[in-house]
């Protein structure tokens, strides 16, 4: 019987990180359309766990990692780089994966 308890504790310790809740984006973007060089903000829960935000332009194979400027458990802000191409992007959170709302980026003013 003691072996079963030790085994169960070992499994829980090994799987603990994967059992943590993933970030959940609940209300989408503060700015549904953002100019290149501006900041976008997500709201939700568990966003403090996000370590990387990636923008994936549809039809382009190489995603771009974005610097997270501020984050709390319920809010995450990041700046879209000034030279980001105009288009519709899928936002991917790590951990968490792609989120449903798309981010539209327009050209920065000349």
Helices and strands as residue ranges (DSSP letters): H 2-19, E 24-29, E 33-35, E 39-45, G 47-49, E 52-57, E 64-66, E 68-71, E 75-79, E 87-94, E 97-106
